Amino acid sequence: QVQLVESGGGLVQPGGSLRLSCAASGFTFRTYSMRWYRQAPGKERELVAAISIAGGITDYADSVKGRFTISRDNAKNMVYLQMNSLKPEDTAVYYCKAHLLDYWGQGTQVTVSS
């Protein structure tokens, strides 16, 4: 059974940082590229960052480029999202997902507010 468990969200002031984690199980993690998505209230879910199978290739939405960093640890079945210089518009529920697998975790809430 595929499971994705996101953690690390919280309330942070503008300009602050958070590191999100996603623990994956139930599939061969090292053979899937991974993504982070987010969904803000009243908006559609959007792709934030992606990382290739071995972690050598990453891609980011223009809105987070230069501020967010995606990484993975295939030995631990973990994917991470380091978020720096956070802005109020980054407020959303963040989800991780394996590319081409139609499973979602519960997400982790990130709120950027003073």
All heavy atoms as an XYZ file, in Angstrom:
877
protein
N       0.837     -1.186      0.000
C       0.000      0.000      0.000
C       0.883      1.252      0.000
O       1.714      1.427      0.885
C      -0.891      0.001      1.235
C      -1.803      1.198      1.327
C      -2.670      1.166      2.582
O      -2.578      0.220      3.362
N      -3.487      2.171      2.773
N       0.647      2.101     -0.985
C       1.434      3.326     -1.089
C       1.052      4.278      0.035
O      -0.124      4.532      0.280
C       1.205      3.989     -2.451
C       1.884      5.346     -2.510
C       1.708      3.091     -3.575
N       2.062      4.778      0.715
C       1.841      5.796      1.740
C       2.827      6.933      1.563
O       4.013      6.695      1.312
C       1.981      5.196      3.140
C       0.794      4.363      3.580
C       0.800      4.082      5.066
O       1.835      3.757      5.647
N      -0.351      4.214      5.698
N       2.324      8.147      1.706
C       3.138      9.351      1.656
C       2.752     10.188      2.870
O       1.587     10.570      3.012
C       2.882     10.117      0.363
C       3.250      9.366     -0.921
C       2.554      9.977     -2.114
C       4.766      9.365     -1.123
N       3.722     10.448      3.729
C       3.438     11.170      4.968
C       4.307     12.418      5.020
O       5.528     12.337      5.186
C       3.697     10.288      6.202
C       3.375     11.061      7.467
C       2.866      9.007      6.121
N       3.650     13.558      4.859
C       4.344     14.847      4.868
C       4.395     15.396      6.289
O       3.470     15.177      7.084
C       3.630     15.850      3.966
C       3.518     15.431      2.515
C       2.222     14.703      2.206
O       1.559     14.231      3.142
O       1.874     14.606      1.005
N       5.462     16.122      6.596
C       5.613     16.753      7.900
C       6.516     17.963      7.780
O       7.151     18.174      6.733
C       6.191     15.766      8.914
O       7.481     15.346      8.523
N       6.566     18.756      8.843
C       7.472     19.886      8.880
C       6.840     21.239      8.655
O       7.514     22.268      8.732
N       5.552     21.260      8.357
C       4.874     22.536      8.162
C       4.684     23.280      9.467
O       4.998     22.781     10.548
N       4.170     24.495      9.345
C       3.929     25.299     10.532
C       3.705     26.748     10.178
O       3.532     27.098      9.004
N       3.713     27.575     11.200
C       3.547     29.008     11.049
C       4.923     29.664     11.090
O       5.704     29.422     12.024
C       2.664     29.558     12.166
C       2.513     31.075     12.259
C       1.820     31.619     11.008
C       1.733     31.456     13.516
N       5.211     30.485     10.113
C       6.508     31.145     10.040
C       6.306     32.575      9.562
O       5.368     32.857      8.802
C       7.464     30.361      9.109
C       6.941     30.314      7.687
C       8.871     30.895      9.170
N       7.171     33.458      9.998
C       7.085     34.849      9.568
C       7.651     35.025      8.164
O       8.500     34.216      7.734
C       7.853     35.745     10.540
C       7.228     35.838     11.919
C       7.925     36.860     12.801
O       9.050     37.265     12.539
N       7.244     37.275     13.856
N       7.219     36.021      7.455
C       7.806     36.307      6.138
C       9.322     36.436      6.252
O       9.835     37.044      7.190
C       7.156     37.634      5.746
C       5.843     37.615      6.453
C       6.112     36.949      7.770
N      10.005     35.826      5.284
C      11.458     35.798      5.301
C      12.043     34.601      6.022
O      13.260     34.363      5.947
N      11.208     33.854      6.696
C      11.669     32.691      7.438
C      11.859     31.465      6.573
O      11.685     31.505      5.347
N      12.211     30.365      7.243
C      12.497     29.111      6.542
C      11.768     27.942      7.205
O      11.491     27.973      8.407
C      14.005     28.822      6.569
O      14.741     29.814      5.904
N      11.483     26.951      6.391
C      10.953     25.679      6.867
C      11.547     24.571      6.012
O      11.865     24.790      4.838
C       9.424     25.627      6.749
C       8.582     26.377      7.780
C       7.106     26.308      7.379
C       8.779     25.817      9.174
N      11.638     23.395      6.605
C      12.057     22.222      5.849
C      10.954     21.165      5.946
O      10.660     20.673      7.031
C      13.361     21.651      6.384
C      13.921     20.538      5.498
C      15.028     19.793      6.202
N      15.784     18.933      5.286
C      16.399     17.817      5.658
N      16.350     17.425      6.917
N      17.079     17.098      4.789
N      10.370     20.853      4.814
C       9.340     19.817      4.761
C       9.975     18.464      4.472
O      10.965     18.375      3.742
C       8.311     20.131      3.683
C       7.649     21.506      3.751
C       6.576     21.613      2.669
C       7.062     21.771      5.122
N       9.380     17.436      5.053
C       9.832     16.072      4.820
C       8.664     15.228      4.342
O       7.511     15.484      4.702
C      10.391     15.463      6.110
O      11.502     16.177      6.591
N       8.983     14.223      3.562
C       7.965     13.280      3.096
C       8.533     11.875      3.208
O       9.554     11.561      2.584
C       7.568     13.579      1.660
S       6.501     12.330      0.911
N       7.863     11.053      3.989
C       8.262      9.654      4.143
C       7.405      8.799      3.217
O       6.173      8.828      3.313
C       8.087      9.221      5.586
N       8.057      8.062      2.344
C       7.351      7.254      1.355
C       7.503      5.769      1.649
O       8.566      5.326      2.107
C       7.897      7.551     -0.038
N       6.457      5.011      1.381
C       6.505      3.560      1.561
C       5.484      2.902      0.648
O       4.597      3.574      0.114
C       6.236      3.190      3.022
O       4.955      3.614      3.416
N       5.647      1.611      0.448
C       4.688      0.851     -0.335
C       4.983      0.800     -1.824
O       4.182      0.244     -2.589
N       6.080      1.378     -2.241
C       6.491      1.308     -3.645
C       8.015      1.428     -3.684
O       8.654      1.750     -2.690
C       5.825      2.396     -4.486
C       6.165      3.810     -4.097
C       7.082      4.554     -4.838
C       5.555      4.418     -3.007
C       7.387      5.862     -4.484
C       5.857      5.721     -2.646
C       6.778      6.447     -3.385
N       8.575      1.145     -4.849
C      10.027      1.176     -4.992
C      10.469      2.621     -5.201
O      10.607      3.095     -6.328
C      10.475      0.276     -6.152
O       9.894     -1.034     -6.003
C      12.001      0.124     -6.142
N      10.692      3.281     -4.109
C      10.926      4.724     -4.093
C      12.033      5.143     -5.061
O      11.889      6.133     -5.783
C      11.273      5.150     -2.665
C      11.575      6.602     -2.496
C      10.548      7.528     -2.383
C      12.884      7.050     -2.421
C      10.819      8.880     -2.215
C      13.168      8.392     -2.248
C      12.132      9.313     -2.146
N      13.102      4.392     -5.073
C      14.284      4.822     -5.850
C      14.043      4.777     -7.361
O      14.879      5.237     -8.137
C      15.481      3.945     -5.500
C      15.334      2.493     -5.940
C      16.536      1.652     -5.520
N      16.428      0.284     -5.993
C      15.740     -0.662     -5.382
N      15.117     -0.395     -4.254
N      15.703     -1.883     -5.882
N      12.917      4.242     -7.801
C      12.626      4.154     -9.232
C      11.609      5.190     -9.702
O      11.191      5.168    -10.857
C      12.129      2.750     -9.621
O      10.857      2.497     -9.018
C      13.138      1.680     -9.216
N      11.221      6.089     -8.812
C      10.242      7.117     -9.162
C      10.807      8.510     -8.953
O      11.415      8.791     -7.906
C       8.975      6.976     -8.317
C       8.099      5.824     -8.721
C       8.327      4.545     -8.231
C       7.041      6.012     -9.607
C       7.537      3.483     -8.619
C       6.240      4.960     -9.995
C       6.496      3.696     -9.496
O       5.704      2.646     -9.880
N      10.588      9.376     -9.937
C      10.834     10.779     -9.673
C       9.761     11.262     -8.707
O       8.667     10.690     -8.633
C      10.835     11.583    -10.970
O       9.585     11.475    -11.612
N      10.086     12.292     -7.960
C       9.192     12.780     -6.917
C       8.888     14.258     -7.119
O       9.681     15.001     -7.699
C       9.825     12.567     -5.533
C      10.037     11.108     -5.154
S       8.493     10.180     -4.980
C       7.727     11.024     -3.578
N       7.725     14.639     -6.638
C       7.291     16.029     -6.764
C       6.749     16.550     -5.442
O       6.254     15.787     -4.619
C       6.161     16.128     -7.812
C       6.632     16.188     -9.244
C       6.401     14.867     -9.957
N       6.603     15.000    -11.386
C       7.784     14.795    -11.976
N       8.826     14.452    -11.239
N       7.894     14.940    -13.282
N       6.828     17.860     -5.285
C       6.098     18.579     -4.247
C       5.064     19.461     -4.942
O       5.385     20.154     -5.915
C       7.021     19.447     -3.407
C       7.791     18.714     -2.365
C       9.089     18.280     -2.452
C       7.335     18.339     -1.057
N       9.457     17.647     -1.291
C       8.398     17.676     -0.408
C       6.133     18.492     -0.366
C       8.295     17.173      0.884
C       6.030     17.993      0.917
C       7.102     17.340      1.529
N       3.853     19.403     -4.425
C       2.772     20.256     -4.891
C       2.290     21.092     -3.714
O       2.566     20.789     -2.555
C       1.590     19.410     -5.384
C       1.820     18.665     -6.664
C       2.542     17.477     -6.681
C       1.295     19.127     -7.872
C       2.742     16.773     -7.862
C       1.487     18.423     -9.056
C       2.210     17.250     -9.042
O       2.404     16.570    -10.211
N       1.519     22.109     -4.025
C       0.857     22.879     -2.980
C      -0.517     23.333     -3.446
O      -0.766     23.467     -4.638
C       1.694     24.074     -2.539
C       1.830     25.169     -3.571
C       2.780     26.257     -3.061
N       2.944     27.337     -4.023
C       3.817     28.330     -3.882
N       4.610     28.384     -2.804
N       3.888     29.280     -4.786
N      -1.388     23.548     -2.477
C      -2.720     24.038     -2.778
C      -3.096     25.088     -1.764
O      -3.202     24.806     -0.563
C      -3.742     22.900     -2.772
C      -5.112     23.331     -3.253
C      -6.018     22.168     -3.568
O      -5.826     21.050     -3.100
N      -7.037     22.417     -4.382
N      -3.284     26.285     -2.266
C      -3.706     27.403     -1.429
C      -5.230     27.458     -1.397
O      -5.892     26.952     -2.314
C      -3.130     28.699     -1.965
N      -5.805     28.079     -0.367
C      -7.272     28.157     -0.282
C      -7.875     28.791     -1.528
O      -7.426     29.855     -1.984
C      -7.490     29.046      0.944
C      -6.270     28.862      1.768
C      -5.145     28.680      0.792
N      -8.861     28.118     -2.098
C      -9.545     28.649     -3.266
C      -8.787     28.543     -4.568
O      -9.243     29.060     -5.598
N      -7.649     27.872     -4.541
C      -6.842     27.749     -5.754
C      -6.621     26.273     -6.101
O      -6.771     25.389     -5.260
C      -5.490     28.448     -5.579
C      -5.594     29.948     -5.407
C      -4.225     30.596     -5.441
C      -4.330     32.095     -5.349
N      -2.988     32.754     -5.403
N      -6.235     26.039     -7.340
C      -5.938     24.679     -7.770
C      -4.581     24.237     -7.236
O      -3.709     25.065     -6.948
C      -5.954     24.612     -9.294
C      -7.336     24.804     -9.905
C      -7.354     24.532    -11.399
O      -6.283     24.274    -11.974
O      -8.458     24.587    -11.983
N      -4.425     22.929     -7.127
C      -3.145     22.393     -6.708
C      -2.113     22.673     -7.796
O      -2.405     22.518     -8.991
C      -3.272     20.882     -6.484
C      -2.150     20.265     -5.708
C      -2.500     18.844     -5.293
N      -3.618     18.814     -4.354
C      -4.055     17.703     -3.765
N      -3.489     16.528     -4.049
N      -5.063     17.753     -2.926
N      -0.915     23.098     -7.398
C       0.115     23.432     -8.372
C       1.411     22.706     -8.046
O       1.739     22.451     -6.880
C       0.367     24.949     -8.408
C       0.918     25.535     -7.119
C       1.361     26.983     -7.281
O       1.586     27.445     -8.409
O       1.517     27.639     -6.227
N       2.155     22.410     -9.115
C       3.455     21.774     -8.970
C       4.478     22.806     -8.509
O       4.587     23.879     -9.108
C       3.879     21.151    -10.299
C       5.248     20.498    -10.350
C       5.326     19.324     -9.393
C       5.537     20.041    -11.778
N       5.206     22.480     -7.471
C       6.191     23.396     -6.903
C       7.606     22.993     -7.298
O       8.411     23.837     -7.698
C       6.066     23.424     -5.366
C       7.183     24.260     -4.750
C       4.708     23.973     -4.954
N       7.917     21.703     -7.146
C       9.281     21.246     -7.395
C       9.267     19.773     -7.778
O       8.362     19.035     -7.384
C      10.154     21.455     -6.161
N      10.274     19.375     -8.538
C      10.399     17.991     -8.980
C      11.858     17.573     -8.902
O      12.758     18.406     -9.068
C       9.875     17.831    -10.399
N      12.057     16.284     -8.672
C      13.417     15.757     -8.605
C      13.449     14.400     -9.289
O      12.523     13.599     -9.172
C      13.901     15.671     -7.139
C      15.385     15.317     -7.071
C      13.058     14.686     -6.333
C      15.994     15.571     -5.692
N      14.533     14.175    -10.010
C      14.677     12.930    -10.762
C      14.979     11.750     -9.841
O      15.185     11.911     -8.639
C      15.793     13.089    -11.794
O      17.029     13.363    -11.143
N      15.025     10.580    -10.440
C      15.185      9.340     -9.674
C      16.440      9.358     -8.802
O      16.396      9.022     -7.607
C      15.209      8.148    -10.641
C      13.816      7.945    -11.267
C      15.649      6.871     -9.925
C      13.795      6.955    -12.409
N      17.553      9.763     -9.376
C      18.805      9.762     -8.627
C      19.073     11.094     -7.943
O      20.056     11.228     -7.208
C      19.962      9.412     -9.547
N      18.215     12.065     -8.220
C      18.358     13.361     -7.566
C      19.224     14.357     -8.312
O      19.418     15.473     -7.850
N      19.722     13.968     -9.467
C      20.634     14.845    -10.182
C      19.970     15.955    -10.972
O      20.621     16.929    -11.358
N      18.669     15.810    -11.214
C      17.937     16.810    -11.988
C      16.776     17.318    -11.143
O      15.999     16.530    -10.595
C      17.399     16.211    -13.294
C      18.564     15.708    -14.160
C      16.589     17.245    -14.069
C      18.134     14.936    -15.379
N      16.686     18.623    -11.036
C      15.594     19.242    -10.293
C      14.955     20.329    -11.155
O      15.588     20.864    -12.080
C      16.088     19.858     -8.975
O      17.114     20.817     -9.246
C      16.637     18.791     -8.035
N      13.725     20.645    -10.830
C      13.011     21.680    -11.549
C      12.053     22.350    -10.572
O      11.556     21.697     -9.637
C      12.251     21.094    -12.734
C      11.836     22.165    -13.734
O      12.399     23.280    -13.683
O      10.949     21.900    -14.559
N      11.796     23.646    -10.829
C      11.003     24.419     -9.890
C      10.017     25.315    -10.623
O      10.283     25.782    -11.741
C      11.917     25.300     -9.023
C      12.913     24.514     -8.213
C      14.179     24.230     -8.716
C      12.582     24.049     -6.946
C      15.087     23.498     -7.978
C      13.490     23.315     -6.197
C      14.734     23.044     -6.721
O      15.646     22.309     -5.985
N       8.914     25.587     -9.960
C       8.011     26.612    -10.447
C       8.732     27.951    -10.374
O       9.550     28.192     -9.479
C       6.744     26.639     -9.602
N       8.416     28.829    -11.310
C       9.079     30.139    -11.345
C       8.884     30.893    -10.029
O       9.778     31.619     -9.592
C       8.536     30.970    -12.496
C       9.030     30.491    -13.846
O      10.020     29.730    -13.890
O       8.424     30.864    -14.863
N       7.758     30.684     -9.398
C       7.435     31.434     -8.187
C       8.318     31.057     -6.992
O       8.389     31.816     -6.025
C       5.964     31.218     -7.815
O       5.690     29.837     -7.623
N       8.982     29.909     -7.060
C       9.809     29.486     -5.921
C      11.280     29.324     -6.292
O      12.106     29.046     -5.425
C       9.290     28.166     -5.307
C       7.817     28.276     -4.961
C       9.538     26.981     -6.227
N      11.592     29.506     -7.554
C      12.969     29.303     -8.018
C      13.915     30.220     -7.262
O      13.647     31.408     -7.092
C      13.017     29.565     -9.521
C      14.157     28.872    -10.249
C      13.958     28.937    -11.755
C      12.812     28.065    -12.237
N      12.694     28.015    -13.711
N      15.017     29.649     -6.783
C      15.995     30.423     -6.032
C      15.710     30.486     -4.543
O      16.566     30.932     -3.768
N      14.525     30.046     -4.131
C      14.163     30.078     -2.712
C      13.949     28.678     -2.142
O      14.197     28.451     -0.954
C      12.879     30.889     -2.504
C      12.982     32.332     -2.972
C      11.737     33.135     -2.578
N      10.522     32.630     -3.210
C       9.448     32.203     -2.542
N       9.443     32.205     -1.213
N       8.371     31.772     -3.193
N      13.453     27.770     -2.956
C      13.161     26.404     -2.508
C      14.174     25.441     -3.104
O      14.656     25.629     -4.229
C      11.765     25.969     -2.962
C      10.615     26.655     -2.269
C      10.791     27.767     -1.456
C       9.325     26.173     -2.437
C       9.734     28.389     -0.833
C       8.242     26.772     -1.818
C       8.457     27.895     -1.016
N      14.471     24.386     -2.345
C      15.366     23.333     -2.820
C      14.768     21.972     -2.499
O      14.466     21.685     -1.332
C      16.745     23.442     -2.170
O      17.307     24.735     -2.434
C      17.686     22.377     -2.719
N      14.590     21.163     -3.534
C      14.097     19.798     -3.343
C      15.288     18.845     -3.300
O      16.279     19.041     -4.024
C      13.112     19.407     -4.472
C      12.446     18.061     -4.167
C      13.773     19.424     -5.830
C      11.315     17.707     -5.139
N      15.190     17.844     -2.455
C      16.234     16.831     -2.364
C      15.612     15.508     -1.964
O      14.437     15.461     -1.570
C      17.319     17.251     -1.362
O      16.774     17.384     -0.066
N      16.382     14.444     -2.059
C      15.868     13.124     -1.705
C      16.972     12.264     -1.119
O      18.150     12.488     -1.401
C      15.246     12.439     -2.917
C      16.202     12.101     -4.027
C      15.461     11.601     -5.275
N      14.730     10.365     -5.033
C      13.745      9.912     -5.812
N      13.367     10.609     -6.878
N      13.142      8.758     -5.540
N      16.561     11.277     -0.342
C      17.477     10.297      0.216
C      16.895      8.925     -0.111
O      15.957      8.474      0.562
C      17.614     10.501      1.725
C      18.638      9.586      2.366
O      18.953      8.530      1.781
O      19.123      9.902      3.451
N      17.419      8.283     -1.127
C      16.863      7.007     -1.563
C      17.099      5.888     -0.548
O      16.372      4.896     -0.540
C      17.430      6.617     -2.916
C      16.813      7.430     -4.041
O      15.823      8.145     -3.854
N      17.395      7.346     -5.224
N      18.111      6.031      0.291
C      18.364      5.027      1.323
C      17.300      5.064      2.412
O      17.031      4.049      3.067
C      19.743      5.225      1.932
N      16.695      6.233      2.599
C      15.693      6.404      3.653
C      14.277      6.538      3.103
O      13.333      6.697      3.880
C      16.026      7.625      4.498
C      17.338      7.521      5.251
C      17.589      8.765      6.085
C      18.882      8.647      6.866
N      19.152      9.880      7.664
N      14.121      6.496      1.791
C      12.800      6.706      1.163
C      12.182      8.045      1.591
O      11.007      8.117      1.948
C      11.843      5.562      1.498
C      12.168      4.278      0.758
O      13.205      4.184      0.093
N      11.314      3.286      0.860
N      13.000      9.070      1.531
C      12.558     10.393      1.966
C      12.774     11.427      0.857
O      13.748     11.351      0.102
C      13.332     10.848      3.197
C      13.132      9.994      4.439
S      11.498     10.203      5.177
C      11.600     11.909      5.752
N      11.886     12.379      0.793
C      12.072     13.543     -0.073
C      11.821     14.787      0.787
O      10.994     14.773      1.691
C      11.144     13.483     -1.311
C       9.677     13.475     -0.918
C      11.453     14.603     -2.271
N      12.578     15.831      0.492
C      12.571     17.034      1.318
C      12.308     18.272      0.461
O      12.571     18.274     -0.740
C      13.920     17.199      2.019
C      14.348     15.983      2.816
C      15.244     15.068      2.278
C      13.850     15.760      4.093
C      15.636     13.944      2.997
C      14.237     14.644      4.822
C      15.129     13.743      4.274
O      15.523     12.632      4.993
N      11.837     19.308      1.116
C      11.692     20.603      0.464
C      12.175     21.667      1.451
O      11.510     21.928      2.449
C      10.251     20.873      0.037
C      10.054     22.133     -0.797
C      10.722     21.969     -2.173
C       8.572     22.451     -0.979
N      13.337     22.224      1.169
C      13.862     23.324      1.967
C      13.294     24.617      1.402
O      13.474     24.912      0.218
C      15.387     23.346      1.910
C      16.019     24.506      2.658
C      15.810     24.423      4.160
O      15.937     23.355      4.753
N      15.480     25.551      4.784
N      12.614     25.370      2.244
C      11.957     26.596      1.803
C      12.555     27.771      2.558
O      12.449     27.842      3.788
C      10.455     26.498      2.058
C       9.812     25.270      1.441
S       8.017     25.269      1.583
C       7.823     25.214      3.358
N      13.178     28.671      1.828
C      13.788     29.861      2.413
C      13.079     31.113      1.890
O      12.367     31.057      0.890
C      15.267     29.916      2.059
C      16.052     28.727      2.605
O      15.717     28.174      3.663
N      17.094     28.338      1.886
N      13.326     32.218      2.561
C      12.755     33.511      2.146
C      11.262     33.388      1.883
O      10.753     33.838      0.851
C      13.475     34.026      0.903
O      14.859     34.146      1.133
N      10.572     32.776      2.808
C       9.150     32.509      2.615
C       8.337     33.795      2.535
O       8.648     34.795      3.207
C       8.632     31.612      3.726
C       9.016     30.135      3.557
C       8.893     29.383      4.872
C       8.158     29.493      2.482
N       7.296     33.745      1.712
C       6.419     34.872      1.477
C       4.991     34.480      1.867
O       4.642     33.292      1.837
C       6.446     35.262      0.002
C       7.826     35.567     -0.547
C       7.755     35.831     -2.039
C       9.130     36.124     -2.608
N       9.076     36.386     -4.081
N       4.151     35.443      2.163
C       2.752     35.113      2.484
C       2.069     34.299      1.382
O       1.237     33.431      1.677
C       2.101     36.486      2.657
C       3.224     37.356      3.144
C       4.438     36.866      2.397
N       2.443     34.543      0.146
C       1.833     33.802     -0.959
C       2.285     32.344     -1.038
O       1.765     31.580     -1.854
C       2.091     34.500     -2.302
C       3.527     34.846     -2.574
C       3.846     36.299     -2.203
O       3.399     36.758     -1.126
O       4.574     36.954     -2.986
N       3.228     31.959     -0.202
C       3.616     30.549     -0.119
C       2.688     29.759      0.806
O       2.808     28.531      0.899
C       5.049     30.413      0.396
C       6.079     30.983     -0.552
O       5.936     30.763     -1.775
O       7.013     31.660     -0.080
N       1.782     30.456      1.466
C       0.835     29.786      2.358
C      -0.023     28.799      1.576
O      -0.663     29.160      0.585
C      -0.067     30.819      3.051
O       0.746     31.638      3.907
C      -1.142     30.146      3.884
N      -0.011     27.548      2.018
C      -0.728     26.483      1.320
C      -0.548     25.177      2.085
O       0.261     25.096      3.014
C      -0.193     26.315     -0.101
N      -1.299     24.183      1.659
C      -1.029     22.814      2.095
C      -0.073     22.202      1.083
O      -0.325     22.276     -0.125
C      -2.314     21.981      2.204
C      -1.985     20.545      2.627
C      -3.275     22.616      3.194
N       0.994     21.617      1.568
C       2.034     21.052      0.704
C       1.950     19.527      0.716
O       1.809     18.907      1.775
C       3.409     21.512      1.168
C       3.707     22.945      0.807
C       3.066     24.004      1.442
C       4.620     23.245     -0.203
C       3.318     25.327      1.095
C       4.890     24.570     -0.558
C       4.240     25.591      0.096
O       4.497     26.889     -0.261
N       2.048     18.962     -0.486
C       1.941     17.520     -0.662
C       3.132     16.994     -1.453
O       3.604     17.649     -2.380
C       0.691     17.168     -1.480
C      -0.609     17.670     -0.929
C      -1.080     18.943     -1.238
C      -1.397     16.854     -0.122
C      -2.292     19.402     -0.739
C      -2.624     17.303      0.374
C      -3.045     18.574      0.062
O      -4.258     19.017      0.550
N       3.573     15.804     -1.121
C       4.542     15.139     -1.984
C       3.833     14.054     -2.788
O       2.756     13.572     -2.399
C       5.692     14.543     -1.186
S       5.244     13.164     -0.132
N       4.399     13.702     -3.901
C       3.790     12.708     -4.788
C       4.848     12.042     -5.636
O       5.785     12.692     -6.084
C       2.748     13.388     -5.683
C       1.954     12.428     -6.557
C       0.973     13.190     -7.411
C       0.175     12.262     -8.318
N       1.033     11.583     -9.304
N       4.672     10.757     -5.857
C       5.522     10.035     -6.786
C       4.957     10.220     -8.194
O       3.748     10.054     -8.410
C       5.567      8.560     -6.433
N       5.806     10.581     -9.129
C       5.356     10.811    -10.499
C       4.749      9.534    -11.079
O       5.330      8.462    -10.948
C       6.538     11.255    -11.349
C       6.158     11.680    -12.720
N       5.121     12.561    -12.971
C       6.680     11.364    -13.924
C       5.020     12.751    -14.263
N       5.954     12.037    -14.868
N       3.576      9.662    -11.662
C       2.843      8.572    -12.312
C       2.144      7.627    -11.333
O       1.516      6.665    -11.764
C       3.750      7.763    -13.254
C       4.413      8.559    -14.378
C       5.294      7.663    -15.231
C       3.363      9.237    -15.248
N       2.233      7.893    -10.034
C       1.448      7.142     -9.061
C       0.342      8.052     -8.537
O       0.614      9.154     -8.084
C       2.312      6.663     -7.890
C       3.268      5.508     -8.159
C       3.996      5.117     -6.870
C       2.553      4.315     -8.747
N      -0.890      7.590     -8.587
C      -2.017      8.434     -8.214
C      -2.358      8.269     -6.741
O      -3.456      7.818     -6.376
C      -3.224      8.103     -9.092
C      -4.319      9.155     -8.967
O      -4.006     10.283     -8.519
O      -5.488      8.847     -9.283
N      -1.403      8.625     -5.894
C      -1.603      8.582     -4.453
C      -1.154      9.909     -3.863
O      -0.142     10.483     -4.281
C      -0.785      7.451     -3.813
C      -1.264      6.060     -4.179
C      -0.763      5.411     -5.305
C      -2.206      5.408     -3.402
C      -1.193      4.145     -5.650
C      -2.636      4.131     -3.734
C      -2.130      3.505     -4.855
O      -2.556      2.256     -5.187
N      -1.909     10.368     -2.864
C      -1.595     11.622     -2.180
C      -1.588     11.371     -0.682
O      -2.377     10.581     -0.165
C      -2.638     12.687     -2.502
C      -2.680     13.081     -3.931
C      -3.445     12.518     -4.915
C      -1.931     14.121     -4.569
N      -3.202     13.137     -6.114
C      -2.291     14.134     -5.928
C      -0.981     15.054     -4.115
C      -1.737     15.040     -6.851
C      -0.451     15.944     -5.019
C      -0.812     15.930     -6.372
N      -0.713     12.090      0.007
C      -0.723     12.057      1.454
C      -1.720     13.065      1.988
O      -2.508     13.655      1.240
N      -1.651     13.291      3.294
C      -2.587     14.229      3.931
C      -2.121     15.668      3.801
O      -2.887     16.599      4.024
C      -2.762     13.866      5.408
C      -1.690     14.408      6.343
C      -0.341     13.735      6.191
O      -0.211     12.676      5.564
N       0.681     14.320      6.791
N      -0.880     15.839      3.431
C      -0.333     17.177      3.285
C       0.112     17.767      4.609
O      -0.199     17.253      5.689
N       0.863     18.854      4.515
C       1.300     19.590      5.701
C       1.064     21.069      5.464
O       1.400     21.593      4.399
C       2.770     19.269      6.044
O       3.109     19.890      7.283
C       3.737     19.723      4.954
N       0.472     21.723      6.431
C       0.078     23.132      6.280
C       1.272     24.044      6.524
O       1.966     23.929      7.546
C      -1.034     23.473      7.270
C      -1.431     24.944      7.281
C      -2.170     25.364      6.033
O      -3.123     24.701      5.606
N      -1.761     26.478      5.425
N       1.490     24.948      5.600
C       2.494     26.002      5.746
C       1.768     27.339      5.741
O       1.030     27.638      4.793
C       3.535     25.952      4.615
C       4.456     27.171      4.674
C       4.348     24.666      4.700
N       1.970     28.106      6.785
C       1.351     29.427      6.888
C       2.448     30.458      7.098
O       3.233     30.350      8.048
C       0.350     29.485      8.037
O      -0.648     28.480      7.852
C      -0.324     30.848      8.099
N       2.510     31.428      6.201
C       3.510     32.494      6.288
C       2.776     33.783      6.619
O       2.030     34.318      5.794
C       4.301     32.633      4.983
C       5.418     33.668      5.154
C       4.875     31.291      4.549
N       3.008     34.258      7.817
C       2.265     35.427      8.281
C       3.016     36.085      9.431
O       3.683     35.418     10.221
C       0.870     35.012      8.748
O       0.182     36.110      9.295
N       2.876     37.395      9.496
C       3.467     38.129     10.616
C       2.445     38.319     11.737
O       2.756     38.908     12.769
C       4.000     39.473     10.143
O       2.984     40.206      9.495
